[in-house]
Amino acid sequence: MSSEINQILDVCVNKVVLIKLRNHTTIRGKLQTFDPHMNLVLTEVEDITEEKPKNLDKIILRGDNILIVSLPKE
């Protein structure tokens, strides 16, 4: 992962991010940590794909399943 991406994600640690996955699922959660492969650990996670959000609590996302990461507004 490039250092620019590392810097951007470092700023987002402990902030809520919105993530679109390859399986068309959209989730929202607080970014706890990440690694060079863009594997993410999220807490307070909700699957917001459908009208009624589903609580997923804490998850680990494998980086190759992520299509888009929407960062919080600063």
ABEGO torsion letter per residue (X at the ends): XBAAAAAAAAAABGBBBBBBBAAGBBBBBBBABBBAAGBBBBBGBBBAABABBBBAEBBBBBAAABABBBBBBX
